[in-house]
Amino acid sequence: MFTNRNGIEPFESKVWLSSPTMHGPEIEYVKDAYETNWMSTVGRNINEIERMACEVIGCNYAVALSSGTAALHMAVKLAGVKTGTKVFCSDMTFDATVNPVVYEGGIPIFIDTEYDTWNMDPIALARAFELYPDVKVVVVAHLYGVPGKIDEIKKVCERYGAIIIEDAAESLGATYKGVQTGTFGKYNTISYNGNKIITGSTGGMLLTDDKAAADKVRKWSTQSRENAPWYQHEELGYNYRMSNVVAGIVRGQYSYLKEHIEQKKTIYRRYKEGLQGLPVRMNPFDEAKSEPNYWLSCMLIDEAAMCRQVRSDCEVLYSRERHKSCPSEILEVLNRYNAEGRPIWKPMHMQPIYRTNRFVCREEKEIDVGRDIFHRGLCLPSDNKMTIEQQKQVIEIIKKCFE
Ligand SMILES: *Cc1c(COP(=O)(O)O)cnc(C)c1O
């Protein structure tokens, strides 16, 4: 049906959503680990990236861990979440934001999204506190590298004496009022997963200004050994520390963070320009207050330009309609041309695993904000290595969907 429409040929090599971009120094640091035989969870690379993270992000302590999810788990433990503890969480996000709450037996209560930055809605959050004034922990993600409404969220949390855990996994390098994300909560996390803005192939970090907290995470993440001549344990331990080999990759990547952000920003701008005239908008941010890292470029289709699209749990149907399209059609067509897009994170309150959890919106409406953005939005190919020509073709493909 769509192949070779109007003479557009499929991409010879796949255009990825966001793939690792290596530069050379990474392998040197990995080699250093190998040649010095620091092939475990101790070594120069780890020390160095913890120092660099503190310097770049502007926090006092960084603990390198095996993943962003592990970092979130440690943050949730630090926050004192236990069996039955209610925790307010971002709703439209990757499930790794909220799963660690459940690891500790906590109960996520999902807070709806706002349209201005696609992050946690502070008004819905305030409403949630009216319903559950005793909640003391809020987990906030910055979606696709766009900082959320931090001032407003902080204000609400302060009023109720709740602490913030920032999930800055997608937003490393993004700033709000000139300050880096990953510094606004009491315990914050970043990720070096393979598709993030910089990567170690895997990995993550817990960030905090609280020395005692950082020390606890160092201990917990290395099996909670007590200071004794033998393996002495008073607390539950985890094997969550980052490998010095992985840290070598991260170490080599750090000096390219700015460059990656610039590339991603260029990609975002090209989409914004190239998609003008179509009934779509790019994922928005507060231009006065924040500078995203532009990790993924996303777009939202105007309601009036949506063709019929019905999604069940695991399947989708849509109808081809003139001058209209939908995320499912665009993703399918992109895929046929060998380009990778992705649906918006399906909101947690719509996930079978979390469907019975409480979900709080700004107001009772038939369609909440998260559901709406999931329905009408998608992530576009946003790989650093995508050429101008490739991106132009991606834009042409999207245009064809609306013909
Ligand atoms: C990637 C990601 C994580 C988890 O990071 P891992 O390093 O893959 O464990 C958590 N939250 C969000 C929002 C993410 O995008």
The ligand as an SDF file (V2000), in Angstrom:
LIG
                    3D

 15 15  0  0  0  0  0  0  0  0999 V2000
   15.4000    5.0020   30.7810 C   0  0  0  0  0  0  0  0  0  0  0  0
   14.5150    5.4310   31.8570 C   0  0  0  0  0  0  0  0  0  0  0  0
   14.6040    4.9100   33.1540 C   0  0  0  0  0  0  0  0  0  0  0  0
   15.4150    3.7290   33.5390 C   0  0  0  0  0  0  0  0  0  0  0  0
   16.7250    3.7480   33.2300 O   0  0  0  0  0  0  0  0  0  0  0  0
   17.5160    2.3600   33.0110 P   0  0  0  0  0  0  0  0  0  0  0  0
   18.9310    2.8380   33.0630 O   0  0  0  0  0  0  0  0  0  0  0  0
   17.1240    1.8610   31.6710 O   0  0  0  0  0  0  0  0  0  0  0  0
   17.1820    1.4400   34.1040 O   0  0  0  0  0  0  0  0  0  0  0  0
   13.7920    5.4360   34.1290 C   0  0  0  0  0  0  0  0  0  0  0  0
   12.9190    6.3980   33.8660 N   0  0  0  0  0  0  0  0  0  0  0  0
   12.7750    6.9070   32.6370 C   0  0  0  0  0  0  0  0  0  0  0  0
   11.7810    7.9900   32.4250 C   0  0  0  0  0  0  0  0  0  0  0  0
   13.5450    6.4350   31.5820 C   0  0  0  0  0  0  0  0  0  0  0  0
   13.3540    6.9100   30.3630 O   0  0  0  0  0  0  0  0  0  0  0  0
  1  2  1  0
  2  3  1  0
  2 14  2  0
  3  4  1  0
  3 10  2  0
  4  5  1  0
  5  6  1  0
  6  7  2  0
  6  8  1  0
  6  9  1  0
 10 11  1  0
 11 12  2  0
 12 13  1  0
 12 14  1  0
 14 15  1  0
M  END
$$$$
